[in-house]
């Protein structure tokens, strides 16, 4: 990994635990992914990767108020404000040649890094996720949860208050994104490919994750890019390995496969940071899944 200045940088772990982009798991509750950062810190993540502690960015309150289907993205104003604040915090880290590791909540957290990097130049994103997150008003009548729309939003699809922050739309060009880990039956795969975003489904990755990573690095290592960011939704893992997510799916990767995919990406000279999301400690009462996930991240971040 390298800083945005191109020199080797030190890792800096920043907690950004927003859960604003997910539906409530049940009436009267909020998504537990906001506890991800605490769960991974409890496993010693910061010290084990020899990172600077970059602190905590307090998220807005989860309150959908009178939102109804058809109203657009719920929490949109709060997500926009939080994304800008997160971009500001990340910009300060980039200015000090730090490589951020963002312990997030859900996938719309990617808006913050995408905006911060768009301010600086042209960057790509490696989007590791069990789902395409490519829902937008042009292909769905179910727009609402920004976490399921994050790849669409960062590539400029969706409502302007989220896609057009600081008049920098799109934060990531279609050809500068790659999508890895979706399941074969994802409903938006054809549209993603038609947009020029390369796709590797989990079934394609599993036999040789290192080869998939090499192909991604060839695409994101192009001279016209200043670097790339890695987004990790842990539901890229198979449901039998990682059930503590809001939408667990079969036919995903196991931990050794994820390590083999992540390690070349995160240790590449052009990689400028990572965000991690969706893990829900409320569904992991004995912390076993948190321990396994932390082991995988430590192995990948330290090469």
Kinemage of the C-alpha trace (Angstrom):
@kinemage 1
@onewidth
@group {chain A} dominant
@subgroup {mainchain}
@vectorlist {calphas} color= white
{ca unk a 1} P 0.000 0.000 0.000
{ca unk a 2} L 1.075 3.545 -0.637
{ca unk a 3} L -0.129 6.971 0.386
{ca unk a 4} L -1.890 9.222 -2.113
{ca unk a 5} L 1.408 11.040 -2.398
{ca unk a 6} L 2.941 7.879 -3.839
{ca unk a 7} L 5.296 7.177 -0.943
{ca unk a 8} L 5.008 4.318 1.538
{ca unk a 9} L 2.589 5.284 4.281
{ca unk a 10} L 1.536 4.127 7.702
{ca unk a 11} L -1.849 2.512 8.266
{ca unk a 12} L -4.377 4.584 10.199
{ca unk a 13} L -7.555 2.983 11.550
{ca unk a 14} L -10.598 5.260 11.556
{ca unk a 15} L -13.977 4.217 12.925
{ca unk a 16} L -16.880 5.429 10.764
{ca unk a 17} L -19.741 3.285 12.039
{ca unk a 18} L -22.750 4.539 10.096
{ca unk a 19} L -25.706 2.170 9.742
{ca unk a 20} L -27.886 4.714 7.906
{ca unk a 21} L -28.065 2.829 4.618
{ca unk a 22} L -29.717 -0.401 5.799
{ca unk a 23} L -33.310 -1.322 6.521
{ca unk a 24} L -34.129 -2.107 10.169
{ca unk a 25} L -33.646 -5.823 10.847
{ca unk a 26} L -37.013 -5.840 12.625
{ca unk a 27} L -39.547 -3.324 13.865
{ca unk a 28} L -38.183 -1.068 16.572
{ca unk a 29} L -34.524 -2.046 16.048
{ca unk a 30} L -31.562 -0.596 14.168
{ca unk a 31} L -28.900 -2.445 12.130
{ca unk a 32} L -26.140 -3.707 14.398
{ca unk a 33} L -23.332 -3.135 11.900
{ca unk a 34} L -22.499 0.104 13.721
{ca unk a 35} L -20.780 -2.155 16.301
{ca unk a 36} L -18.325 -3.551 13.710
{ca unk a 37} L -15.511 -1.204 14.676
{ca unk a 38} L -15.733 -2.028 18.361
{ca unk a 39} L -15.833 -5.761 17.691
{ca unk a 40} L -12.689 -5.684 15.536
{ca unk a 41} L -10.893 -3.393 17.962
{ca unk a 42} L -11.746 -5.869 20.730
{ca unk a 43} L -9.765 -8.415 18.704
{ca unk a 44} L -6.708 -6.154 18.749
{ca unk a 45} L -6.855 -5.087 15.098
{ca unk a 46} L -5.170 -1.698 15.516
{ca unk a 47} L -2.117 -3.011 17.346
{ca unk a 48} L -1.822 -6.161 15.276
{ca unk a 49} L -1.436 -4.174 12.043
{ca unk a 50} L 0.800 -1.572 13.742
{ca unk a 51} L -1.578 1.209 12.787
{ca unk a 52} L -2.101 4.717 14.028
{ca unk a 53} L -5.399 5.141 15.845
{ca unk a 54} L -7.219 7.792 13.808
{ca unk a 55} L -10.198 7.940 16.134
{ca unk a 56} L -13.949 7.896 15.631
{ca unk a 57} L -16.341 9.821 13.413
{ca unk a 58} L -19.700 9.973 15.180
{ca unk a 59} L -22.564 9.049 12.823
{ca unk a 60} L -25.988 10.699 12.751
{ca unk a 61} L -28.934 9.142 14.544
{ca unk a 62} L -30.737 6.294 12.796
{ca unk a 63} L -34.281 7.601 12.384
{ca unk a 64} L -36.196 7.076 9.159
{ca unk a 65} L -39.026 9.286 10.415
{ca unk a 66} L -41.977 9.230 8.055
{ca unk a 67} L -40.103 7.712 5.115
{ca unk a 68} L -42.201 5.573 2.766
{ca unk a 69} L -41.289 3.507 -0.313
{ca unk a 70} L -41.111 5.855 -3.265
{ca unk a 71} L -39.578 8.692 -1.243
{ca unk a 72} L -36.060 7.970 -2.540
{ca unk a 73} L -33.119 7.068 -0.320
{ca unk a 74} L -33.929 7.228 3.376
{ca unk a 75} L -31.485 9.184 5.543
{ca unk a 76} L -30.211 10.839 2.348
{ca unk a 77} L -29.402 14.207 3.922
{ca unk a 78} L -27.669 12.551 6.871
{ca unk a 79} L -25.680 10.247 4.575
{ca unk a 80} L -24.598 13.195 2.442
{ca unk a 81} L -23.479 15.172 5.473
{ca unk a 82} L -21.682 12.196 7.021
{ca unk a 83} L -19.972 11.334 3.729
{ca unk a 84} L -18.601 14.871 3.469
{ca unk a 85} L -17.351 14.788 7.051
{ca unk a 86} L -15.753 11.400 6.435
{ca unk a 87} L -14.118 12.725 3.270
{ca unk a 88} L -12.693 15.629 5.296
{ca unk a 89} L -11.228 13.262 7.894
{ca unk a 90} L -9.749 11.060 5.195
{ca unk a 91} L -8.321 14.053 3.340
{ca unk a 92} L -6.449 15.041 6.485
{ca unk a 93} L -5.040 11.518 6.744
{ca unk a 94} L -4.025 11.504 3.081
{ca unk a 95} L -2.281 14.848 3.615
{ca unk a 96} L -0.131 13.160 6.271
{ca unk a 97} L 0.693 10.202 4.006
{ca unk a 98} L -1.508 7.840 5.980
{ca unk a 99} L -3.279 4.820 4.492
{ca unk a 100} L -6.754 4.683 6.016
{ca unk a 101} L -8.442 1.512 7.179
{ca unk a 102} L -12.052 2.582 7.705
{ca unk a 103} L -14.059 0.384 10.058
{ca unk a 104} L -17.467 1.254 8.785
{ca unk a 105} L -21.008 0.152 9.141
{ca unk a 106} L -22.658 -0.398 5.790
{ca unk a 107} L -21.720 0.018 2.141
{ca unk a 108} L -22.746 3.623 1.597
{ca unk a 109} L -19.727 4.465 3.777
{ca unk a 110} L -17.819 4.197 0.480
{ca unk a 111} L -19.173 7.612 -0.507
{ca unk a 112} L -16.751 9.254 1.935
{ca unk a 113} L -13.545 7.686 0.559
{ca unk a 114} L -14.779 8.064 -3.015
{ca unk a 115} L -15.419 11.772 -2.500
{ca unk a 116} L -12.088 12.327 -0.723
{ca unk a 117} L -10.182 10.679 -3.553
{ca unk a 118} L -12.159 12.415 -6.285
{ca unk a 119} L -11.052 15.714 -4.755
{ca unk a 120} L -7.442 14.638 -5.312
{ca unk a 121} L -7.554 13.083 -8.753
{ca unk a 122} L -8.730 10.012 -10.604
{ca unk a 123} L -8.927 6.845 -8.525
{ca unk a 124} L -10.438 3.425 -9.016
{ca unk a 125} L -12.277 1.154 -6.628
{ca unk a 126} L -12.156 -2.590 -6.110
{ca unk a 127} L -15.663 -3.396 -4.863
{ca unk a 128} L -15.652 -6.708 -2.975
{ca unk a 129} L -19.202 -7.697 -2.146
{ca unk a 130} L -21.626 -10.588 -2.313
{ca unk a 131} L -24.073 -8.270 -4.096
{ca unk a 132} L -23.636 -5.776 -6.922
{ca unk a 133} L -25.220 -2.885 -4.970
{ca unk a 134} L -26.181 -1.443 -8.353
{ca unk a 135} L -29.828 -0.655 -7.660
{ca unk a 136} L -30.839 2.821 -8.866
{ca unk a 137} L -33.984 4.602 -10.099
{ca unk a 138} L -33.288 3.521 -13.657
{ca unk a 139} L -33.543 -0.200 -12.891
{ca unk a 140} L -35.617 -0.517 -9.743
{ca unk a 141} L -38.734 0.757 -8.013
{ca unk a 142} L -37.268 -0.259 -4.652
{ca unk a 143} L -34.693 2.492 -4.150
{ca unk a 144} L -34.403 3.368 -0.481
{ca unk a 145} L -31.513 1.659 1.314
{ca unk a 146} L -28.285 3.328 0.191
{ca unk a 147} L -26.249 0.317 1.300
{ca unk a 148} L -27.756 -1.661 -1.568
{ca unk a 149} L -27.072 1.167 -4.007
{ca unk a 150} L -23.502 2.110 -3.133
{ca unk a 151} L -21.737 1.057 -6.342
{ca unk a 152} L -24.437 2.796 -8.364
{ca unk a 153} L -24.093 5.960 -6.268
{ca unk a 154} L -20.309 6.262 -6.462
{ca unk a 155} L -20.463 5.810 -10.236
{ca unk a 156} L -23.041 8.585 -10.555
{ca unk a 157} L -26.388 6.763 -10.635
{ca unk a 158} L -29.067 7.962 -8.250
{ca unk a 159} L -30.325 11.113 -6.644
{ca unk a 160} L -28.140 14.166 -6.991
{ca unk a 161} L -27.907 14.957 -3.277
{ca unk a 162} L -25.805 11.789 -2.956
{ca unk a 163} L -24.160 11.463 -6.376
{ca unk a 164} L -23.275 15.124 -6.890
{ca unk a 165} L -21.547 16.188 -3.688
{ca unk a 166} L -19.273 19.172 -4.350
{ca unk a 167} L -20.230 18.921 -8.059
{ca unk a 168} L -17.750 16.040 -8.445
{ca unk a 169} L -20.064 13.486 -10.070
{ca unk a 170} L -19.093 10.745 -10.702
{ca unk a 171} L -16.661 10.025 -7.917
{ca unk a 172} L -15.515 6.890 -9.770
{ca unk a 173} L -15.792 6.350 -13.528
{ca unk a 174} L -17.410 3.107 -14.649
{ca unk a 175} L -14.229 1.860 -16.251
{ca unk a 176} L -12.267 2.581 -13.079
{ca unk a 177} L -14.338 0.235 -10.897
{ca unk a 178} L -14.240 -3.544 -10.610
{ca unk a 179} L -16.784 -5.790 -8.885
{ca unk a 180} L -15.721 -9.000 -7.159
{ca unk a 181} L -17.573 -11.674 -5.228
{ca unk a 182} L -21.170 -11.377 -6.370
{ca unk a 183} L -23.242 -14.522 -6.715
{ca unk a 184} L -24.119 -15.936 -10.105
{ca unk a 185} L -27.780 -14.955 -9.823
{ca unk a 186} L -27.258 -11.252 -9.060
{ca unk a 187} L -29.973 -9.383 -10.933
{ca unk a 188} L -27.783 -6.482 -12.059
{ca unk a 189} L -24.734 -8.358 -13.369
{ca unk a 190} L -25.555 -7.788 -17.031
{ca unk a 191} L -26.076 -4.060 -16.514
{ca unk a 192} L -22.840 -3.719 -14.557
{ca unk a 193} L -20.893 -5.452 -17.319
{ca unk a 194} L -22.629 -3.394 -19.996
{ca unk a 195} L -21.464 -0.253 -18.184
{ca unk a 196} L -17.869 -1.388 -18.646
{ca unk a 197} L -17.280 -2.474 -15.051
{ca unk a 198} L -15.360 -5.778 -15.003
{ca unk a 199} L -17.037 -8.457 -12.869
{ca unk a 200} L -15.635 -11.550 -11.191
{ca unk a 201} L -18.330 -13.626 -9.493
{ca unk a 202} L -17.432 -15.598 -6.385
{ca unk a 203} L -17.525 -18.842 -8.333
{ca unk a 204} L -14.929 -17.481 -10.753
{ca unk a 205} L -12.676 -16.273 -7.941
{ca unk a 206} L -12.790 -19.340 -5.714
{ca unk a 207} L -10.552 -21.684 -7.779
{ca unk a 208} L -7.687 -19.146 -7.940
{ca unk a 209} L -8.195 -15.930 -5.941
{ca unk a 210} L -4.636 -14.773 -6.565
{ca unk a 211} L -5.208 -14.915 -10.313
{ca unk a 212} L -8.357 -12.813 -9.941
{ca unk a 213} L -6.405 -10.288 -7.871
{ca unk a 214} L -3.704 -10.150 -10.548
{ca unk a 215} L -6.320 -9.406 -13.209
{ca unk a 216} L -7.817 -6.661 -11.043
{ca unk a 217} L -4.394 -5.104 -10.491
{ca unk a 218} L -3.771 -5.084 -14.228
{ca unk a 219} L -7.005 -3.149 -14.700
{ca unk a 220} L -6.599 -0.739 -11.785
{ca unk a 221} L -2.869 -0.251 -12.330
{ca unk a 222} L -3.367 1.699 -15.546
{ca unk a 223} L -1.252 4.838 -15.876
{ca unk a 224} L -4.264 7.158 -16.059
{ca unk a 225} L -5.292 6.201 -12.511
{ca unk a 226} L -3.688 7.768 -9.472
{ca unk a 227} L -4.411 4.665 -7.386
{ca unk a 228} L -7.357 2.668 -6.093
{ca unk a 229} L -9.411 2.046 -2.969
{ca unk a 230} L -10.655 -1.338 -1.719
{ca unk a 231} L -14.211 -1.696 -0.418
{ca unk a 232} L -14.993 -4.900 1.496
{ca unk a 233} L -18.494 -6.040 2.371
{ca unk a 234} L -17.974 -9.171 4.432
{ca unk a 235} L -20.997 -10.861 2.872
{ca unk a 236} L -18.564 -11.786 0.104
{ca unk a 237} L -17.961 -14.695 2.476
{ca unk a 238} L -20.218 -17.718 2.285
{ca unk a 239} L -23.175 -17.697 4.660
{ca unk a 240} L -21.830 -20.808 6.403
{ca unk a 241} L -18.643 -18.880 7.225
{ca unk a 242} L -20.116 -15.436 7.846
{ca unk a 243} L -23.787 -15.524 8.851
{ca unk a 244} L -23.541 -12.255 10.823
{ca unk a 245} L -24.632 -9.983 7.977
{ca unk a 246} L -27.967 -8.556 6.916
{ca unk a 247} L -28.193 -10.614 3.693
{ca unk a 248} L -26.155 -13.831 4.001
{ca unk a 249} L -25.825 -15.807 0.771
{ca unk a 250} L -24.509 -19.272 -0.109
{ca unk a 251} L -21.803 -19.909 -2.719
{ca unk a 252} L -19.407 -17.288 -1.406
{ca unk a 253} L -15.731 -17.394 -0.491
{ca unk a 254} L -14.156 -18.901 2.598
{ca unk a 255} L -11.546 -17.118 4.705
{ca unk a 256} L -8.452 -18.582 2.990
{ca unk a 257} L -9.878 -17.563 -0.386
{ca unk a 258} L -10.667 -14.062 0.835
{ca unk a 259} L -7.144 -13.693 2.258
{ca unk a 260} L -5.672 -14.849 -1.056
{ca unk a 261} L -7.777 -12.259 -2.900
{ca unk a 262} L -7.279 -9.378 -0.482
{ca unk a 263} L -3.564 -9.690 0.198
{ca unk a 264} L -2.306 -8.824 -3.309
{ca unk a 265} L -4.801 -5.964 -3.526
{ca unk a 266} L -3.981 -4.412 -0.156
{ca unk a 267} L -0.222 -4.803 -0.515
{ca unk a 268} L -0.147 -3.369 -4.060
{ca unk a 269} L 1.783 -0.101 -4.393
{ca unk a 270} L -1.242 1.668 -5.922
{ca unk a 271} L -3.691 0.759 -3.133
{ca unk a 272} L -4.474 3.804 -0.980
{ca unk a 273} L -6.933 2.439 1.579
{ca unk a 274} L -9.660 0.046 2.685
{ca unk a 275} L -13.131 0.228 4.173
{ca unk a 276} L -14.869 -2.723 5.814
{ca unk a 277} L -18.590 -3.037 6.397
{ca unk a 278} L -21.784 -5.024 7.046
{ca unk a 279} L -20.511 -7.364 9.783
{ca unk a 280} L -23.112 -7.311 12.592
{ca unk a 281} L -21.791 -8.219 16.055
{ca unk a 282} L -25.369 -8.585 17.314
{ca unk a 283} L -25.392 -11.848 15.333
{ca unk a 284} L -22.074 -13.006 16.794
{ca unk a 285} L -22.667 -13.347 20.530
{ca unk a 286} L -19.495 -15.321 21.294
{ca unk a 287} L -17.252 -13.124 19.067
{ca unk a 288} L -15.961 -16.125 17.140
{ca unk a 289} L -16.845 -14.583 13.783
{ca unk a 290} L -15.210 -11.292 14.772
{ca unk a 291} L -12.033 -13.157 15.660
{ca unk a 292} L -11.974 -14.986 12.326
{ca unk a 293} L -12.655 -11.822 10.362
{ca unk a 294} L -9.943 -9.916 12.236
{ca unk a 295} L -7.426 -12.702 11.571
{ca unk a 296} L -8.190 -12.473 7.855
{ca unk a 297} L -7.836 -8.680 7.790
{ca unk a 298} L -4.584 -8.740 9.766
{ca unk a 299} L -3.113 -11.340 7.427
{ca unk a 300} L -4.113 -9.382 4.338
{ca unk a 301} L -3.021 -5.967 5.625
{ca unk a 302} L 0.377 -7.184 6.787
{ca unk a 303} L 1.051 -9.304 3.702
